């Protein structure tokens, strides 16, 4: 059981690497539960959608 925080819950994701189905599913679950996800914008000229 998750404990409800008294304020907004923010998760910072300074990620590097390729697409991850597991990470994507976890982020979707967190977003659906109201968690604000912040991902750093990479500067590697890669397509972040792939």
N, C-alpha and C positions, 0 to 999 in steps of 0.2 A: 504494500500500500504506500502510495506517495504522500508525503506531507505537503500540504499546501503552503507555499511561501506567503509572507505578509505583503510582498510586492511582486513586481514582474520578475520573471526568471529569464535571464539572458545568458546564452552560451556563445562564447567566442570560438570560432573554428579556424585557426591559422593552419590550413592544410596545404599539403603538396602531394602530388602524385596523380595517378589516373583515376578514372571512374570506379566507384565501388557500389555495387548493388546493395550490400549490407548497410553501408554508411548512408546511402540515399534513403533506404527504408527507415532507418533509425531517425534521420532528420525529419522525414515526413511525419513520423509518429510524434516526435517532439513538437513540431509545428501544430499538429492537430490538437494537442493538449494545451496549447497556449504559450509554449516556450518561444521566446524570440531568439532566432539564430542569426549570428553575424559572422559572415565568412570574409576573410581577407581577400582582396582582389590580387590575383597573381600577376606577375610581370614577366612571364615566360613565353608570351605570344602563343600560348596553347588555347584551344577552344574549350572553355570550362564546361560546355554541355556534352563533351565526349569523354 
